[in-house]
Amino acid sequence: MAAMADPQLQLVERRIRSFPDFPIPGVLFRDITPLLKDPDSFRASISLLTKHLKKTHGGKIDYIVGLDSRGFLFGPSLAQELGLGCVLIRKRGKLPGPTVSASYTLEYGKADLEIQKDALEPGQKVVVVDDLLATGGTMRAACELLSQLRAEVLECVSLVELTSLKGREKLGAVPFFSLVQYD
């Protein structure tokens, strides 16, 4: 007899919708806004990520790191559930004070991420969170940025993973976990 699918995971999956040819022809956009609109689905996503992190890392995590901008929607709630603080990685020019930056490539050009120099102490253990992993460029740049501060990235997590884009390969040895996978 097949195992029953997790009802919390079903709640999450039902609230992710698809839009073909957005933002450009040939792209199937995975939209999480219905999940954010539904408190039960959002709560389920945070609960599932929390369970995974507790099981995988116990009490070894010092901070959750949220990526600009949709990682900010999950990072603070996840951090609260785990009794941790949340550190932000932002696009260039959005953080006050001294920062360090890392560049990454986009389809057309490049972009930069920044973190405040005093956000983390060397050796602190972090988990990076974003809403979606596609090509892995942003997540990889975030890991590079965190290594500049000599933080230890225990794992990267996302709500959705687009597996055909092979983003997790860009993360090298850093473990990766996603709740929902699409080709």
C-alpha positions as CSV (number, residue, x, y, z in Angstrom):
1,M,0.0,0.0,0.0
2,A,1.4,3.4,-1.0
3,A,2.2,5.9,1.8
4,M,-0.3,8.7,2.2
5,A,0.9,12.1,1.0
6,D,1.6,14.6,3.8
7,P,-1.6,16.7,4.2
8,Q,0.5,19.8,5.0
9,L,2.5,19.3,1.8
10,Q,-0.7,18.9,-0.2
11,L,-2.0,22.2,1.3
12,V,1.2,23.9,0.1
13,E,1.2,22.3,-3.4
14,R,-2.5,23.2,-4.0
15,R,-1.7,26.9,-3.4
16,I,1.1,27.2,-6.0
17,R,-0.2,28.1,-9.5
18,S,1.3,28.2,-12.9
19,F,1.3,30.9,-15.5
20,P,2.7,29.9,-19.0
21,D,4.8,32.4,-20.9
22,F,5.4,34.7,-18.0
23,P,7.5,36.9,-17.8
24,I,8.7,35.9,-21.3
25,P,7.5,33.3,-23.8
26,G,8.6,29.7,-23.0
27,V,8.7,30.3,-19.2
28,L,6.2,28.5,-16.9
29,F,6.0,30.9,-13.9
30,R,5.3,29.3,-10.5
31,D,3.3,31.7,-8.5
32,I,3.3,31.5,-4.6
33,T,1.0,34.5,-4.0
34,P,-2.1,32.2,-3.4
35,L,0.0,30.4,-0.7
36,L,0.8,33.7,1.0
37,K,-2.9,34.7,0.8
38,D,-4.0,31.5,2.6
39,P,-2.9,31.5,6.2
40,D,-3.3,27.7,6.5
41,S,-1.1,27.0,3.5
42,F,1.6,29.6,4.5
43,R,1.6,28.1,8.1
44,A,2.0,24.6,6.6
45,S,5.0,25.7,4.5
46,I,6.7,27.2,7.5
47,S,5.9,24.1,9.6
48,L,7.3,21.7,7.0
49,L,10.5,23.8,6.6
50,T,10.8,24.0,10.4
51,K,10.4,20.2,10.9
52,H,13.1,19.6,8.2
53,L,15.6,22.0,9.8
54,K,15.0,20.7,13.4
55,K,15.4,17.1,12.2
56,T,18.5,17.8,10.1
57,H,20.3,20.3,12.3
58,G,18.8,20.2,15.7
59,G,19.9,23.2,17.7
60,K,23.0,23.9,15.6
61,I,21.7,26.8,13.6
62,D,22.6,30.3,14.7
63,Y,20.6,32.4,12.2
64,I,18.3,32.1,9.2
65,V,19.4,34.2,6.2
66,G,16.6,35.5,4.0
67,L,17.3,36.5,0.3
68,D,16.0,39.6,-1.3
69,S,13.1,39.7,-1.8
70,R,10.8,36.7,-1.5
71,G,13.1,35.0,0.9
72,F,12.1,37.8,3.3
73,L,8.6,36.4,3.3
74,F,9.7,33.0,4.7
75,G,13.0,33.8,6.6
76,P,11.5,35.8,9.5
77,S,8.6,33.3,10.1
78,L,11.0,30.4,9.9
79,A,13.4,32.1,12.3
80,Q,10.6,32.8,14.8
81,E,9.5,29.2,14.7
82,L,13.1,28.1,15.4
83,G,13.6,30.7,18.1
84,L,16.4,32.4,16.0
85,G,17.1,35.8,14.4
86,C,16.9,36.5,10.7
87,V,19.7,38.1,8.7
88,L,19.0,39.8,5.4
89,I,20.9,39.6,2.1
90,R,19.8,42.4,-0.2
91,K,20.3,43.7,-3.7
92,R,23.1,46.4,-4.0
93,G,22.4,49.7,-2.4
94,K,19.6,48.7,-0.1
95,L,21.5,48.2,3.2
96,P,23.0,51.1,5.3
97,G,26.5,51.0,6.8
98,P,29.5,49.0,5.7
99,T,28.6,46.0,3.5
100,V,30.3,43.2,1.5
101,S,29.1,42.2,-1.9
102,A,29.1,39.3,-4.4
103,S,28.1,39.4,-8.0
104,Y,26.1,36.9,-9.9
105,T,25.0,36.5,-13.5
106,L,21.4,36.9,-14.8
107,E,20.0,36.0,-18.2
108,Y,21.0,39.5,-19.4
109,G,23.9,40.9,-17.4
110,K,24.8,40.7,-13.8
111,A,23.6,41.8,-10.4
112,D,25.1,42.2,-6.9
113,L,24.0,41.0,-3.4
114,E,25.1,42.6,-0.2
115,I,25.2,41.9,3.5
116,Q,26.1,44.2,6.3
117,K,29.7,43.5,7.5
118,D,28.7,43.1,11.1
119,A,25.6,40.8,10.4
120,L,27.5,37.6,11.4
121,E,30.5,36.6,13.4
122,P,33.0,34.1,11.9
123,G,32.0,30.5,12.5
124,Q,28.3,31.2,13.0
125,K,26.1,28.6,11.4
126,V,23.3,29.7,9.0
127,V,20.6,28.4,6.8
128,V,19.8,30.3,3.6
129,V,16.1,30.6,2.6
130,D,14.4,31.8,-0.6
131,D,11.0,31.1,-2.2
132,L,12.4,29.3,-5.3
133,L,15.6,27.8,-6.7
134,A,15.9,28.0,-10.4
135,T,19.4,28.4,-12.0
136,G,21.0,28.7,-8.5
137,G,22.9,32.0,-9.3
138,T,21.3,34.0,-6.4
139,M,21.7,31.2,-3.9
140,R,25.3,30.6,-4.9
141,A,26.2,34.3,-4.6
142,A,24.6,34.3,-1.2
143,C,26.8,31.4,-0.1
144,E,29.8,33.2,-1.4
145,L,28.8,36.3,0.5
146,L,28.4,34.4,3.7
147,S,31.8,32.7,3.2
148,Q,33.3,36.2,3.0
149,L,32.0,36.8,6.5
150,R,33.4,33.3,7.4
151,A,29.9,32.1,8.4
152,E,29.2,28.4,7.9
153,V,26.3,27.6,5.5
154,L,24.7,24.4,6.9
155,E,22.1,24.2,4.2
156,C,20.0,26.2,1.6
157,V,16.2,25.7,1.5
158,S,13.4,26.9,-0.7
159,L,9.7,26.4,-1.0
160,V,9.9,25.5,-4.8
161,E,12.7,24.0,-6.9
162,L,12.7,23.9,-10.7
163,T,14.8,20.7,-11.1
164,S,15.4,20.9,-14.8
165,L,17.4,24.1,-14.3
166,K,19.9,22.2,-12.1
167,G,20.3,25.0,-9.6
168,R,21.4,22.8,-6.8
169,E,24.5,21.8,-8.8
170,K,25.7,25.4,-8.5
171,L,25.7,25.1,-4.7
172,G,28.6,22.6,-4.7
173,A,28.9,20.9,-1.4
174,V,26.2,22.9,0.3
175,P,23.2,20.7,1.1
176,F,19.9,21.8,-0.5
177,F,16.2,21.1,0.4
178,S,13.0,22.1,-1.2
179,L,9.3,21.3,-0.3
180,V,7.9,21.2,-3.9
181,Q,9.8,20.2,-7.1
182,Y,8.8,20.9,-10.7
183,D,10.7,20.0,-13.9
